[in-house]
Amino acid sequence: MIAQSINRRRTDREPGKILSYKNLLVLVDSSQWGTHRTIAAAELAARFGATLVGLHIISPVAGPRYAGGLTLGRVMREEAERARADALKAQRLFQDISQRFGISAEWRVVTGIPSEQAAMHARYADLTIIGPPDQHVLPSSFLLQPDEVIFGAGRPVIVVPREAAGDMIGRRILVAWRSSREAARAVNDALPLLATAEAVDLVVVNPTSEHDVRDYGEEPGASIAAHLARHGISVEVLRERAVGESVGKRLLACAAGRGADLIVLGAYGHSVCVSWFLAASHNTCSIMPHYRS
């Protein structure tokens, strides 16, 4: 029965049509940044006709044995009540925004380490939208760490910085391309966004070594541009040199110069590299899939 159902769906697909996102996940809190992030996610859900799942994570309560004469039990009860109130506020925010955009929506509240919970729920979504780490004075293990979500989810993750301009993600997209499996998967995961963008730039930085020529071909970026063109996506290929600066800084400078609101790139190497890039990206969203061997 399952196989028959799957086969029937496949025959109903339109030839050549890019598969769209159908299940999006957004981490919701009641801060102004959480509101902006939820609006951006709702716009994406409306654009693609997707269901938007709102996830609010309550961190485990941690505190000293005594706090100003208050027992630990009382402190934890007050923290739990505050957390429930924040969850209800976030739920109302999510429901209001979902109704405003007229989208299908689902609400979830869970308790646990934010990064672990976010990564787990992200595995059951086509695309997850999160924000940067919170700056509240809490134990670091209780903060949402975007790099841990990216490396743990196995799915594409969009990180929306606090200074991101506008509520629409993906009007102008910059693809950070290198001939690697991470970049290839990032491009594939971003196809629906690339197909609906007003402009797409594809950037190759420092493709000068013999190894790069072997991987990229005689014209770096031309092969992936041709692949995207077969999907109806027109790109402009930019070849940049990072002189006296890191590749990450050159990418961010290029994104700013081209007016990009979204950078598509694979998550390479160690989490510290991803953390640096996200911290340096003040006003441009990033979509970063990572796939372990």
C-alpha atoms as one frame of an Amber mdcrd trajectory, in Angstrom:
protein
   0.000   0.000   0.000   2.781   2.432   0.873   4.723   1.689  -2.293   1.576
   2.141  -4.398   0.923   5.487  -2.768   4.478   6.655  -3.411   4.374   5.560
  -7.051   1.085   7.336  -7.606   2.498  10.585  -6.259   5.526  10.294  -8.506
   3.462   9.936 -11.659   1.519  13.064 -10.702   4.608  15.266 -10.659   5.023
  17.781 -13.434   8.037  16.942 -15.638  10.967  19.267 -14.944   9.374  20.864
 -11.909  11.673  21.561  -8.960  10.444  19.857  -5.811   9.363  22.488  -3.304
   9.629  22.780   0.453   6.548  21.345   2.133   7.519  21.267   5.801   9.378
  24.169   7.434  10.513  24.500  11.043  11.150  27.786  12.854  12.419  28.338
  16.386  10.056  30.798  18.041  10.548  33.106  20.988   8.791  36.332  21.923
  11.772  38.665  21.440  11.822  41.206  18.629  14.342  38.996  16.798  12.122
  35.964  17.320   9.205  37.909  15.859  11.235  38.936  12.810  12.471  35.370
  12.318   8.941  33.944  12.566   7.590  36.453  10.053  10.389  35.557   7.619
   9.622  31.843   8.075   5.882  32.413   7.572   6.602  34.287   4.333   8.656
  31.314   3.134   5.837  28.912   4.052   3.309  31.054   2.156   5.625  31.287
  -0.855   6.040  27.527  -1.120   2.641  26.401   0.150   4.353  24.673   3.065
   3.292  23.806   6.591   5.177  25.835   9.171   6.043  24.151  12.465   6.757
  26.543  15.317   9.108  25.131  17.946   9.590  26.739  21.355  12.286  25.212
  23.546  12.271  25.569  27.313  15.795  25.220  28.680  16.364  23.130  31.809
  16.229  25.234  34.970  19.610  25.725  36.609  20.378  27.807  39.676  22.362
  28.016  42.905  21.332  26.109  45.978  20.447  29.414  47.653  19.693  32.731
  45.978  19.196  35.712  48.248  17.640  33.593  50.957  15.352  31.798  48.538
  15.548  28.032  48.447  16.457  26.295  45.237  12.962  24.821  45.046  11.324
  28.238  45.062  13.788  29.605  42.498  13.104  26.676  40.193   9.333  27.067
  40.577   9.551  30.740  39.679  11.777  29.953  36.702   9.342  27.251  35.548
   6.401  29.669  35.798   8.351  32.273  33.858   9.182  29.681  31.193   5.512
  28.678  30.849   4.512  32.323  30.488   7.171  32.847  27.801   5.948  29.738
  25.967   2.354  31.005  25.934   3.506  34.399  24.689   5.528  32.743  21.920
   2.544  30.556  20.990   0.243  33.567  20.644   2.866  35.302  18.511   3.225
  32.262  16.255  -0.532  31.800  15.877  -1.075  35.488  15.059   1.636  35.469
  12.389   0.438  32.162  10.909  -3.120  33.488  10.637  -1.880  36.719   9.088
  -0.132  34.773   6.299  -2.942  32.217   5.951  -0.632  29.218   6.218  -0.964
  25.712   7.609   0.749  25.678  11.004   1.683  23.383  13.869   2.865  24.382
  17.358   5.314  22.448  19.545   6.768  23.105  23.002   9.592  20.926  24.299
  11.980  21.019  27.254  15.661  20.222  26.843  19.035  21.500  25.684  18.102
  23.950  22.873  20.730  22.866  20.341  19.945  19.175  20.806  16.191  19.666
  20.563  16.461  21.949  17.541  18.709  19.500  15.673  16.397  16.580  16.422
  13.244  18.346  15.209  15.106  19.733  12.185  15.643  16.193  10.920  11.915
  16.010  10.136  11.720  19.285   8.215  12.739  20.296   4.698  14.251  23.524
   5.986  14.812  24.962   9.464  15.005  28.658  10.357  16.895  29.634  13.508
  18.599  32.696  14.972  21.996  33.465  16.511  22.926  32.429  20.064  21.109
  34.282  22.823  23.171  36.685  24.893  21.460  36.087  28.244  23.739  35.128
  31.123  23.057  31.392  31.229  25.285  28.314  31.187  26.694  27.943  27.669
  25.226  24.443  27.284  21.746  25.967  27.640  22.185  28.420  24.771  21.141
  27.708  21.208  24.366  27.136  19.276  23.659  27.401  15.522  26.788  25.426
  14.604  25.623  22.501  16.753  22.206  22.572  15.073  23.795  22.675  11.610
  26.221  19.848  12.322  23.606  17.758  14.138  20.530  18.135  11.919  21.632
  16.637   8.606  19.200  19.079   6.982  19.564  22.606   5.583  19.398  25.354
   8.181  18.855  29.065   7.607  20.407  31.302  10.248  18.736  34.716  10.419
  21.015  37.348  12.019  19.515  39.994  14.267  20.362  42.819  11.879  18.820
  41.125   8.832  16.904  43.625   6.733  13.398  42.847   5.550  11.117  39.896
   6.155  11.625  38.116   2.825  14.530  35.692   2.599  15.997  34.913  -0.802
  15.293  37.898  -3.033  18.964  38.154  -3.948  21.062  35.047  -3.305  24.797
  34.538  -3.321  26.018  30.957  -3.776  29.464  30.303  -2.316  30.730  27.623
  -4.680  33.627  25.235  -4.468  33.782  21.806  -6.041  32.922  19.819  -2.913
  30.117  17.571  -1.720  29.090  20.138   0.927  28.658  22.885  -1.658  26.869
  20.529  -4.045  24.383  19.488  -1.354  23.881  23.096  -0.291  22.983  24.106
  -3.841  20.644  21.141  -4.221  18.892  21.899  -0.918  18.467  25.540  -1.928
  16.977  24.846  -5.388  13.439  26.002  -4.479  14.846  29.277  -3.127  17.154
  29.730  -6.101  14.242  29.143  -8.499  12.176  31.935  -6.908  14.976  34.480
  -6.414  15.095  37.759  -8.301  18.861  37.414  -8.803  21.455  34.708  -8.120
  25.204  35.274  -8.025  27.609  32.335  -7.882  30.987  33.161  -6.357  34.208
  31.177  -6.649  37.077  32.440  -4.495  40.729  31.825  -5.423  40.230  29.055
  -8.028  43.869  29.200  -9.118  45.669  26.046  -8.021  46.186  22.971 -10.203
  43.887  21.064  -7.847  41.161  23.691  -8.282  41.467  23.660 -12.068  41.100
  19.878 -12.065  37.954  20.093  -9.919  36.376  23.225 -11.379  37.340  22.847
 -15.044  38.908  25.506 -17.238  36.150  27.988 -16.329  35.476  27.798 -12.570
  31.756  27.958 -11.854  30.672  27.238 -15.440  29.623  23.626 -14.824  27.395
  24.362 -11.817  25.979  27.390 -13.654  25.037  25.113 -16.569  23.444  22.649
 -14.147  21.333  25.413 -12.597  20.391  26.736 -16.029  18.800  23.357 -16.794
  16.536  24.037 -13.820  15.616  27.426 -15.292  17.872  29.302 -12.846  20.044
  31.998 -14.386  23.188  32.885 -12.439  26.013  35.350 -12.798  29.398  33.761
 -12.091  31.845  35.874 -10.122  35.478  34.892  -9.639  36.978  36.600  -6.623
  40.435  36.718  -5.091  40.994  36.893  -1.340  44.204  38.874  -0.947  45.288
  39.547   2.617  41.954  38.320   3.965  40.166  35.044   4.595  37.819  33.446
   2.097  34.983  33.993   4.596  35.614  37.732   4.748  35.767  37.938   0.953
  32.425  36.103   0.687  30.774  38.459   3.173  32.187  41.502   1.401  30.948
  40.174  -1.925  27.492  39.490  -0.457  27.314  43.049   0.865  28.476  44.503
  -2.445  25.902  42.519  -4.411  23.067  43.277  -1.984  22.505  39.598  -1.177
  20.101  38.759   1.633  20.975  35.028   1.638  24.256  33.146   1.286  24.121
  29.495   0.252  27.153  27.506   1.374  28.084  24.164   2.796  29.232  23.831
   6.401  32.880  22.897   6.127  35.411  21.767   8.687  35.019  22.455  12.371
  32.166  24.142  14.206  34.463  27.016  15.225  34.744  28.022  11.540  30.976
  28.012  11.148  30.585  29.989  14.384  33.001  32.643  13.134  31.193  32.999
   9.820  27.777  33.326  11.459  29.098  35.859  13.979  30.672  37.918  11.200
  27.523  37.836   9.067  25.692  40.772  10.594  22.854  41.336   8.132  22.830
  38.453   5.649  21.012  35.167   6.229  22.933  31.952   5.614  21.726  28.506
   4.575  24.155  25.822   5.694  23.595  22.100   5.263  26.198  19.711   6.657
  26.426  15.983   6.023  28.776  13.741   7.932  30.585  10.859   6.291
